[in-house]
C-alpha cells in the first residue's frame, strides 16, 4: 500500500515537472509568435532572436537574448538591436495564446536612426502606427543618428527611461541620457513620427541637468536636413557649463561669471544653429539681437550681433587670481582662443568699467585660428573719445598680447584709477599707450611689458599731497610717505612720455606747471613690483625750493623721500648739514 502511494506521488510530481517543462518550452514560442505577428502586421518589420528565449518565473516574463527589429529594406541593417528583450506575461495570456506585447523592456538597446542616400528614414513604418500603444522601457540604450546625404551624425548614450509609441502616430520619452558628456533629464513629445521625414512634426523637448536647463517647442524635420524651428530657451548658473551642455566645446577653464539665460526663435539646419530675436542675459548684461553657432567643422564658430543699454566690461576681463594688491598668477584663458572662432559685435548706450563711464560705444571681437583682434570705440564725457585695441595670439608659446590705448580730451581720474590705481590725479586730457607683452598669466605679461606711453593733462590737481610743502619738508628730514605734506596741488598742465621695457616705465621728463609752481621729474615706475625711483626738482615763481633734486624711492604707495645728497640715508645729520652748503641745483 505504501509503495503504491509513493509510486502515485512520484508519477504526479513527474507530470507536474513535465507540465512545467512543457510550459517553459511553449510559453516563449507563444510570446515570440505574438511579437513577430505584431511587428509584421503593424510595423512591416521582422523580429529575430539570435540568442534564444527562456521563461522567467519571478516576475512571470519571457526574455529573448540578442533581439533585433529589422530595417526598412532587405539590404538595411537592423533598426533596433538589444542584448535582451523582456516581455511580462500572465498565465491567462499564455494559455489563451494571446500575449500582451505592448510593454517591452530593452536592455543595452541601440536604435539606428538612419537616412539613406535616397532620403528614406529607418523609422518610417510601412504598416503605420501600432494599433495600440507600445511602451519600451530602455535600459542603457544608445540612440544613433546618421544622414548619408550630408554625413551629419550625433548620438545619445546611456539612455534610461520609457519610450512610448502611441496609436495616433506620436512618440514620447521620459527618462535620462548622457548628452555631450553630461547626465541630462529628458522629457520629449513628438506629435507624429511619420511626419518627421516629411513636412515635419511638432516637438516639445525639455532638458534638465546640473549645468542648466533647455527647452524647445516647435517643429522637427529631416526631409532635407535635420532642422529645428521654434522658440528655444537656455538657462544656467554659469555660462560655461550651460553652453557645454548644448555641445559648444568650450574648455573647462572658460567660466565667465553668470548666470546665463537665452531666449529666442531657433532656426537650425544640420549643425548650424541661429537664434533670431534673441534675448541674452549674462550676469549684469542684458542684450538683444541675433546669435548663430556653426558646429559643422572641427572648429566651432560663434557669431553674434547684439545691442544693450549697459555693458559692464568688468565681467569680460578674465580673472587672473590677483589678491591683496599682487598681480595674478592664475593662467589666463588662452585655451579659449584656440577652441572656437568668433565674430561678435555689441553696441551699447553705456559702457562701464570700474569707475569709467563711457558711451555710446561699440565693441567688435574677431577670433580665428587662435588669434584675437578686439576693438572698442566709445564717446566719453561730452567731447572725449576712447579707442582701445587688443590683439592676442594663443598659437605661440608663451602667448603674446598687444594693447593700443588712446583716450583723448577725457577726464583722466577714472582712467588712471582703473589702469594704475592712481585715483588722486584729476583733470582732462590725453592718455596714449602702445604696449605688447608675452606670458600666460597677468604677472608674466606685466613682467615682459614693452612699448611707449604718453600723458597730457590740463587744468587738474593732485589730491592728498602738497608738492611744494613736500619739497620744503625734505629740506629738513627724510620723509617716509606722501602723507607727510597733506593738501592739494593744482596745476595748469601735466605732460610726459615714457618708454617701457620689462614692465618698467622710464620717463625722461615729466613736467607739471601750475600757478607759480613748476615740477620736473625723471625716473622709473616698476609696474610689476609697484615700485618707483624718481628724481624731481621744483621751483616757485622761478626760484628752486631745494638746491638739489629730491629723490622718491620705494613702493609707489609709500616711498621714502629725501634730498639727493650722498650718504644722506646712512648719515642724515651730515647729509642735511652738507645740503646747506650745496650751490643751487648742482646736486649729484
C-alpha positions in Angstrom: 0.0 0.0 0.0 2.8 2.4 1.0 4.7 1.6 -2.2 1.7 2.3 -4.3 1.3 5.7 -2.7 4.9 6.5 -3.4 4.6 5.4 -7.0 1.4 7.6 -7.4 3.1 10.6 -5.8 6.2 10.3 -7.9 4.0 10.0 -11.0 2.2 13.1 -10.0 5.4 15.0 -9.5 6.7 13.8 -12.8 3.5 15.0 -14.5 3.9 18.4 -12.8 7.6 18.6 -13.8 6.6 17.6 -17.3 3.9 20.2 -17.4 6.3 22.9 -16.2 8.9 21.9 -18.7 6.3 21.9 -21.5 5.1 25.3 -20.3 8.6 26.6 -20.2 9.2 25.4 -23.7 5.9 26.5 -25.2 5.5 29.9 -23.5 8.4 31.6 -25.2 7.2 30.4 -28.5 3.7 31.8 -27.8 5.1 35.2 -26.9 7.6 35.1 -29.8 4.8 34.4 -32.2 2.7 37.3 -30.9 5.7 39.7 -31.1 6.6 38.5 -34.6 3.0 39.0 -35.7 2.8 42.5 -34.2 6.0 43.6 -35.8 5.0 42.3 -39.2 1.3 43.4 -39.2 1.7 46.8 -37.6 5.2 47.8 -38.4 6.0 45.9 -41.5 9.3 44.7 -39.9 10.7 41.3 -38.9 11.8 40.4 -35.4 14.7 38.0 -34.8 16.1 36.4 -31.6 19.6 35.0 -32.2 20.3 34.3 -28.5 17.4 32.1 -27.7 14.4 32.6 -25.4 13.6 31.5 -21.9 10.8 31.8 -19.3 11.4 33.9 -16.1 9.1 33.0 -13.2 9.5 35.9 -10.8 8.0 38.0 -12.1 6.5 36.0 -14.9 8.1 37.1 -18.2 9.7 35.9 -21.3 13.3 37.0 -22.1 14.8 37.0 -25.6 18.6 37.4 -25.9 20.3 39.2 -28.8 17.0 40.5 -30.2 16.7 42.7 -33.3 14.0 44.6 -35.3 14.8 44.7 -39.0 15.4 47.8 -41.1 13.0 49.1 -43.7 14.6 47.2 -46.6 16.2 43.8 -47.1 19.6 45.4 -47.5 19.3 47.7 -44.5 20.8 46.9 -41.1 18.7 46.4 -38.0 16.6 49.3 -36.8 16.8 48.2 -33.2 19.1 45.7 -31.5 19.2 44.8 -27.9 21.2 42.5 -25.6 17.8 41.3 -24.3 14.1 42.0 -24.7 11.9 41.1 -21.8 8.1 40.9 -22.1 5.9 40.4 -18.9 3.1 37.9 -19.3 0.2 36.3 -17.3 -1.0 32.7 -17.3 -4.3 33.5 -18.9 -2.4 35.3 -21.8 -0.2 32.3 -22.3 -3.0 29.7 -22.1 -5.1 31.8 -24.4 -2.2 32.2 -26.8 -2.8 35.9 -26.8 0.2 37.5 -25.1 0.2 41.3 -24.5 3.4 42.6 -26.2 2.6 46.3 -25.6 5.2 46.6 -22.8 8.8 45.5 -23.5 12.0 46.1 -21.6 15.1 46.5 -23.8 18.5 46.2 -22.2 21.5 47.5 -24.0 19.5 48.6 -27.0 20.9 50.5 -29.9 18.4 52.5 -32.0 19.7 53.3 -35.5 18.0 56.5 -36.7 19.4 56.4 -40.3 18.5 58.3 -43.5 20.0 56.7 -46.7 21.1 58.4 -49.9 17.5 58.3 -51.3 16.2 60.2 -48.2 14.4 57.2 -46.7 14.4 57.1 -42.9 14.8 53.9 -40.9 11.9 54.9 -38.7 9.4 55.1 -41.5 7.0 52.1 -40.9 5.1 50.7 -43.8 2.4 49.3 -41.6 1.8 52.7 -40.0 1.5 53.3 -36.2 0.7 50.5 -33.8 -3.0 49.7 -33.2 -2.4 50.2 -29.5 0.3 52.0 -27.6 3.7 50.2 -27.3 5.8 51.0 -24.2 9.5 50.3 -24.4 11.5 50.5 -21.2 15.0 51.4 -22.2 18.0 50.4 -20.0 21.4 51.7 -21.0 20.3 52.4 -24.6 22.1 54.3 -27.3 20.4 56.3 -30.0 22.5 56.9 -33.1 21.6 59.3 -35.9 23.3 59.4 -39.3 22.2 61.1 -42.5 24.1 59.6 -45.5 23.1 62.6 -47.7 25.3 65.0 -45.7 27.2 62.8 -43.3 25.6 64.5 -40.3 25.8 62.3 -37.2 25.1 62.5 -33.5 24.4 60.1 -30.7 22.8 59.9 -27.2 24.2 57.4 -24.8 23.2 55.7 -21.6 19.5 56.4 -22.1 17.2 55.1 -19.4 13.5 55.7 -19.4 10.2 55.0 -21.0 9.7 55.3 -24.8 6.1 55.2 -25.8 4.9 54.7 -29.4 1.3 55.9 -29.5 -1.6 54.7 -31.6 -2.0 58.2 -33.0 1.4 58.0 -34.6 3.2 60.1 -31.9 6.0 59.2 -29.6 7.3 60.4 -26.2 10.2 59.7 -24.0 10.7 60.4 -20.3 13.9 59.5 -18.6 17.6 60.4 -18.7 20.6 60.2 -21.0 24.2 61.3 -21.4 24.3 64.3 -23.8 27.6 65.9 -24.6 29.2 64.1 -21.7 26.5 65.4 -19.2 23.8 63.4 -17.5 20.5 65.0 -18.5 16.9 64.5 -17.6 14.9 64.3 -20.9 11.2 64.9 -21.5 10.2 64.8 -25.1 6.9 64.5 -27.0 6.7 64.1 -30.8 3.3 64.5 -32.4 3.9 62.4 -35.5 6.8 60.1 -36.1 5.8 59.7 -39.8 5.8 63.4 -40.4 9.4 63.9 -39.2 10.9 62.9 -42.6 8.1 64.6 -44.5 6.7 68.1 -43.7 8.0 68.0 -40.1 6.3 67.2 -36.8 5.6 69.4 -33.7 8.1 68.6 -30.9 8.2 69.5 -27.2 11.6 69.0 -25.6 12.9 69.8 -22.2 16.4 69.1 -20.9 17.5 69.5 -17.3 20.9 68.9 -15.8 23.1 70.3 -13.0 24.7 72.5 -15.6 21.5 74.1 -16.7 18.1 73.7 -18.4 17.0 74.0 -22.0 13.6 73.8 -23.7 12.3 73.8 -27.3 8.8 74.0 -28.7 8.5 73.9 -32.4 9.0 71.7 -35.5 11.4 68.8 -36.1 12.1 67.8 -39.7 14.6 65.7 -41.6 13.3 65.8 -45.2 16.3 67.7 -46.4 18.5 68.0 -43.4 17.8 67.7 -39.7 16.3 71.0 -38.7 14.5 72.6 -35.8 12.3 75.7 -35.9 10.6 77.3 -32.9 11.0 79.0 -29.6 14.0 77.9 -27.5 15.4 78.8 -24.1 18.5 78.1 -22.1 19.5 78.9 -18.6 22.3 78.0 -16.2 24.1 79.2 -13.1 27.3 79.8 -15.1 27.7 80.3 -18.8 30.5 77.8 -19.5 28.8 74.5 -18.2 25.4 75.5 -19.7 26.9 76.1 -23.2 28.9 72.9 -23.0 25.7 71.1 -22.2 24.4 72.1 -25.7 27.6 70.9 -27.4 29.7 74.1 -27.6 33.2 72.6 -26.9 34.4 75.4 -24.5 37.4 74.5 -22.3 36.7 73.8 -18.7 38.6 77.0 -17.8 36.2 79.2 -19.7 33.8 80.1 -16.9 32.8 83.7 -17.1 30.5 84.8 -14.2 26.8 84.0 -14.6 24.0 83.3 -14.5 23.1 82.9 -18.2 19.7 82.9 -19.9 19.0 82.9 -23.6 15.6 83.0 -25.3 14.6 83.4 -28.9 13.4 81.7 -32.1 15.6 78.8 -33.1 16.2 78.1 -36.8 18.7 75.3 -37.4 19.9 73.3 -40.4 22.1 70.3 -39.6 24.7 71.5 -37.1 24.3 75.2 -37.8 22.0 77.0 -35.3 20.6 80.5 -35.4 18.6 82.2 -32.7 16.6 85.2 -34.1 15.2 88.0 -31.9 17.3 86.6 -29.1 17.4 88.0 -25.6 20.7 87.2 -23.9 21.4 87.8 -20.2 24.8 87.0 -18.7 25.4 88.4 -15.3 24.6 92.1 -15.4 24.5 92.1 -19.2 21.1 92.2 -20.9 21.3 92.3 -24.7 19.1 91.6 -27.7 19.9 90.6 -31.3 21.0 87.6 -33.4 23.1 84.7 -32.3 24.5 81.9 -34.6 26.6 78.8 -33.8 28.1 76.6 -36.6 29.3 73.2 -35.4 29.8 71.6 -38.8 33.6 71.9 -38.8 36.1 70.8 -36.2 36.5 74.4 -35.1 33.1 75.7 -33.9 32.2 79.2 -35.0 30.1 81.7 -33.0 28.6 84.9 -34.5 26.5 87.5 -32.7 25.2 91.0 -33.3 23.8 92.5 -30.2 22.6 95.7 -28.7 22.5 96.6 -25.0 21.6 99.5 -22.8 24.6 99.0 -20.4 27.6 96.7 -20.7 29.9 96.2 -17.7 33.3 95.4 -19.0 34.5 94.1 -15.6 32.8 90.8 -16.3 34.5 90.5 -19.7 38.0 90.8 -18.2 39.3 87.3 -17.3 40.0 86.5 -13.7 43.8 86.5 -13.1 43.9 85.5 -9.4 45.1 88.9 -8.2 44.7 89.2 -4.4 45.9 91.7 -1.8 47.5 94.0 -4.4 49.5 91.3 -6.1 49.4 90.6 -9.8 47.6 87.5 -10.8 49.3 84.2 -11.2 46.4 82.1 -12.5 46.7 81.0 -16.2 44.6 83.3 -18.3 42.1 81.5 -20.6 44.2 81.5 -23.8 42.9 77.9 -24.4 39.5 79.5 -25.2 41.1 81.4 -28.1 42.2 78.1 -29.6 38.9 76.3 -29.1 36.5 78.5 -31.0 36.3 81.0 -33.8 34.0 84.0 -33.3 32.8 87.3 -34.8 30.9 89.4 -32.3 29.5 92.9 -32.4 28.0 94.7 -29.4 26.6 98.2 -29.4 25.8 99.7 -26.0 24.3 103.0 -24.9 26.5 102.9 -21.8 29.9 101.2 -21.2 31.1 100.7 -17.7 34.4 99.5 -16.2 35.3 100.2 -12.6 34.8 104.0 -12.3 34.9 104.6 -16.0 31.6 105.6 -17.7 31.5 105.9 -21.5 29.1 105.6 -24.3 27.6 105.2 -26.7 30.1 102.7 -27.7 30.8 99.7 -30.0 32.8 96.5 -29.3 33.9 94.3 -32.1 35.6 90.9 -31.4 37.2 88.7 -34.1 38.7 85.4 -33.2 40.1 83.0 -35.8 42.7 80.3 -35.6 43.7 81.1 -32.0 44.2 84.8 -32.8 42.1 87.6 -31.2 41.5 91.0 -32.6 39.2 93.2 -30.5 38.4 96.9 -30.7 36.4 99.3 -28.5 35.3 102.7 -29.7 33.2 105.0 -27.4 32.4 108.5 -26.5 33.5 109.6 -23.0 32.3 112.6 -21.2 30.9 115.3 -23.6 33.7 115.6 -26.2 36.1 112.9 -25.3 36.9 109.7 -27.2 38.1 106.3 -26.1 39.7 103.8 -28.6 41.1 100.5 -27.4 42.6 97.7 -29.4 43.6 94.3 -28.1 45.3 91.6 -30.0 46.3 88.2 -28.7 48.0 85.2 -30.3 47.4 81.9 -28.5 49.1 79.8 -31.2 52.6 80.6 -29.8 54.3 79.8 -26.5 54.2 81.9 -24.5 51.1 83.6 -25.8 51.5 87.2 -26.9 49.3 90.2 -26.3 49.3 93.8 -27.6 47.3 96.8 -26.5 46.7 100.2 -28.1 45.0 102.7 -25.8 44.0 106.2 -26.9 41.8 108.4 -24.7 41.5 112.0 -26.0 40.1 115.1 -24.2 38.7 112.9 -21.4 38.6 113.1 -17.6 41.7 111.2 -16.6 40.8 110.3 -13.0 38.6 107.2 -13.7 41.0 106.0 -16.4 44.2 106.3 -14.3 42.3 104.8 -11.4 41.2 101.7 -13.4 44.5 101.2 -15.1 47.0 102.0 -12.4 45.1 102.6 -9.2 46.2 106.3 -9.1 42.9 107.9 -8.3 44.3 111.1 -6.8 45.0 112.9 -10.1 42.2 114.8 -11.8 42.0 116.9 -14.9 41.1 116.5 -18.5 43.4 115.4 -21.3 45.0 112.6 -23.3 46.3 109.2 -22.3 48.0 107.2 -25.1 49.8 103.8 -24.9 51.1 101.2 -27.3 52.2 98.1 -25.4 52.9 94.4 -26.0 53.9 91.5 -23.8 54.2 87.7 -23.6 53.1 85.3 -20.9 50.4 83.0 -19.7 49.5 84.9 -16.5 48.9 88.6 -15.6 52.2 88.6 -13.7 54.1 87.2 -16.7 52.5 89.7 -19.0 53.4 92.7 -16.8 56.9 91.4 -16.4 57.5 91.4 -20.1 55.6 94.6 -21.0 57.3 96.9 -23.5 56.3 99.9 -25.7 55.6 103.6 -25.2 53.2 105.7 -23.2 52.2 109.4 -23.2 50.2 111.6 -20.8 48.9 115.2 -21.2 46.5 116.7 -18.7 45.2 120.2 -18.4 43.5 122.1 -15.5 43.9 119.4 -12.9 45.1 118.8 -9.4 46.8 116.1 -7.3 44.7 115.3 -4.2 46.2 114.3 -0.9 49.6 116.0 -1.2 51.0 119.5 -1.3 54.1 119.1 -3.5 55.6 122.4 -2.6 55.2 121.6 1.1 56.7 118.2 0.4 59.8 119.7 -1.1 60.1 122.2 1.8 59.7 119.4 4.3 62.5 117.4 2.6 64.9 120.2 3.3 65.0 119.2 7.0 64.1 115.5 7.2 63.8 112.1 5.4 60.1 111.7 4.6 58.5 108.2 4.8 55.4 108.8 2.7 53.4 111.2 0.5 51.2 112.0 3.5 54.0 114.0 5.2 52.6 117.1 3.4 48.9 116.7 3.1 46.9 119.0 0.9 46.2 119.6 -2.8 48.4 120.6 -5.6 46.7 122.3 -8.5 48.3 122.5 -12.0 47.6 124.0 -15.4 49.4 121.2 -17.3 51.0 117.9 -16.8 52.9 116.3 -19.6 55.2 113.4 -20.0 56.4 110.5 -22.2 57.7 107.1 -21.2 59.4 104.1 -22.8 58.5 100.7 -21.4 60.8 97.6 -21.1 60.3 94.5 -19.0 57.4 96.2 -17.2 59.4 99.2 -16.2 58.2 102.7 -17.4 61.2 105.1 -17.9 60.4 108.8 -18.3 63.0 111.4 -19.2 61.0 114.5 -18.3 57.6 114.6 -16.7 56.8 118.3 -16.3 54.0 119.9 -14.3 53.2 123.6 -14.4 50.8 125.4 -12.2 50.1 128.7 -10.5 53.6 129.7 -9.5 54.8 126.1 -9.2 56.9 124.1 -11.7 57.9 120.5 -11.1 60.2 118.4 -13.4 60.8 114.7 -12.8 62.6 111.7 -14.4 62.9 108.1 -13.3 61.3 104.8 -13.4 58.0 103.1 -12.4 58.1 99.3 -11.9 54.6 98.1 -12.6 55.2 94.5 -11.6 56.7 95.3 -8.2 54.7 98.5 -7.7 57.9 100.5 -7.1 59.4 103.7 -8.2 62.7 105.6 -8.3 62.1 109.3 -9.2 64.3 112.4 -9.2 62.4 115.7 -9.2 63.0 119.4 -8.9 60.6 122.1 -8.0 60.5 125.9 -8.3 58.1 128.5 -7.1 58.0 131.6 -9.3 61.3 130.5 -10.9 63.1 130.0 -7.6 64.2 126.5 -6.7 62.7 125.1 -3.5 65.9 123.0 -2.9 69.4 123.4 -4.3 69.4 119.7 -5.3 66.8 117.3 -6.7 64.6 115.3 -4.4 64.5 111.5 -4.6 61.4 109.4 -4.1 62.2 105.7 -3.9 60.4 102.5 -2.7 56.8 101.3 -3.1 54.8 103.8 -5.0 52.1 104.0 -2.3 54.6 104.8 0.4 58.0 105.8 -0.9 60.9 107.3 1.1 61.6 110.9 0.0 64.9 112.8 0.7 67.3 115.3 -0.9 69.8 113.9 -3.5 72.9 114.2 -1.1 75.5 111.4 -1.0 75.1 109.0 2.1 72.2 111.0 3.4 70.3 107.8 4.4 73.3 106.5 6.3 74.2 109.8 7.9 71.1 112.1 7.9 72.6 114.8 10.1 75.7 115.1 8.0 73.7 115.0 4.8 71.4 117.8 5.8 74.4 119.8 7.0 76.1 119.5 3.6 72.8 120.4 1.9 73.1 123.9 3.3 76.4 124.4 1.5 75.4 123.0 -1.9 75.1 125.6 -4.7 71.6 125.8 -6.2 70.7 122.7 -8.2 74.2 121.4 -8.6 73.3 118.1 -6.9 74.9 114.8 -7.8 
